[in-house]
Amino acid sequence: MKKFSKCLTLGLAAMMGGSLLAGCGSSSAPASSSAADSAASSTEQSAGTTAADSPAASGDAAKLTLWLPPFAGTDGDITDLDFWTEKLKPFEEENNCTVSVEITPWDGYEEKYLTGSTSDDGPDVGYLYMEMFYDYINNGLLTDIDSYFTDEEKKNYTYYNLGSILGGQYGLPIVVGNPRVLICNMDLLKQAGVEKVPSTWDELESTGLALKKALPDVAPLMQDWGNPHYGSLNEIYWPFFWGAGGEIVDADGNLTIDTDAGKTATEYLKKLKDEGVIPDSATSNDDTITSFKNGEAAMIYVATSNALKITDVNWDYAPIVQGPAGDQSKTFVAADSLVMFNKCKNKDLAAKLMKYLTSAEVMSDFHKRVSQQPAITADDTYVSEDKFTNLFADYSDHFQTLPVFANAAGMYDTLFKNLQSMMLGDMQPDEVLSETTDYYNNNLK
């Protein structure tokens, strides 16, 4: 059974042809607000704000539109919209401007940007992850922001170079971190006679089998194969793929998943599923964290920021679970960036906004109140005091970002759906990789 998506490719083709494509998928309504008008409804756009407004007559407020994703979750003390509305007030007052901020849900995120990037309702400043960059750069939609930053400012950004993509500085890294790690409920592992977190594929498998035997009502390793978005690959596939020594693309951007390393990783996952280490219920699960919190799952791969929200479980973690690649095994780490769209008419103000959002003043508070992430600037004094404090210092060589290549999102979506079919028993590992590669080369590249 083959499941494919050409939404992004077709959308960008239509977009560059001058037509506006409706979103390829449904998404919940985004939250939006102007920080200068916080009394207005948080789900209503600021009146009169458009993405390309430049300053009007002297004394009139300039206008910018900012799109950001959600990070706060549903069980925090503050919402993303409330946080950014609060933080933007001083910037608006200092620069005599209004910033209409919209929190764009992850569901339908790419489709939302697809339609907004050429419309008057889109952002001046937005937030892209690596999978999205190639098509926007290739189609001339993003601004090279390097000239807006001094050498001193660039030096202050710890990860500035990660925004250098395809020959230009198209991104300003804002969320760098959240490596995906294996966390284990140590109370459940001890009941199965296991004293430590697995650090190799063999240990992961043997621990899973021991859990299955000792605790038949507990999922040994839960994965969210029921999630509708390919972003789950960051937890449930790429750590294994890179643990086998796989490479997604070569230096020329050619897809290279259909290799011995790719097959080894994919076959290993299927083996875990066939053995019951990954339970049948994983194919309908879309929330591994809840399963872990409830004691229904003993092990999950998770972003470090989400792991820190789990306070009622005695858990420990392994930064890297080594596969056949041995000490060259890697795991996923985020390198998401702010971007400026070319259609923005007030680029100087937009660049100033990007600097403000990534400043130590704002980011330190963001990391404390919204999402615990590593500091992104040298002058930021925020340091997390938790299990992951020394993670980057000790394991940074094992962290891998996703590559930038043509229609990466389309390939990931195709691969994810084929892997889902495999986990349902409808495809074999070699079919997943070969058919994904054939489809990408013939339809998406």
Secondary structure as UniProt FT lines:
FT   HELIX           7..16
FT   TURN            17..18
FT   STRAND          31..34
FT   HELIX           35..37
FT   TURN            38..39
FT   TURN            47..48
FT   TURN            51..52
FT   TURN            58..59
FT   STRAND          62..68
FT   HELIX           80..95
FT   STRAND          97..103
FT   TURN            107..108
FT   HELIX           109..116
FT   TURN            117..118
FT   TURN            120..121
FT   STRAND          125..128
FT   HELIX           130..138
FT   TURN            139..140
FT   HELIX           146..148
FT   HELIX           151..156
FT   TURN            158..159
FT   HELIX           160..163
FT   STRAND          164..165
FT   TURN            166..167
FT   STRAND          168..169
FT   STRAND          172..177
FT   STRAND          180..185
FT   HELIX           186..191
FT   TURN            192..193
FT   HELIX           201..214
FT   TURN            216..217
FT   STRAND          219..221
FT   TURN            225..226
FT   HELIX           230..232
FT   HELIX           233..236
FT   HELIX           238..243
FT   TURN            244..245
FT   TURN            251..252
FT   HELIX           260..275
FT   HELIX           280..284
FT   HELIX           288..293
FT   TURN            294..295
FT   STRAND          297..303
FT   HELIX           304..307
FT   TURN            308..309
FT   STRAND          315..318
FT   TURN            324..325
FT   HELIX           326..328
FT   STRAND          331..332
FT   STRAND          334..341
FT   TURN            342..343
FT   HELIX           347..357
FT   HELIX           360..369
FT   TURN            378..379
FT   TURN            387..390
FT   HELIX           391..395
FT   HELIX           396..398
FT   STRAND          399..400
FT   TURN            406..407
FT   HELIX           408..423
FT   TURN            424..425
FT   HELIX           429..439
FT   HELIX           440..444
//
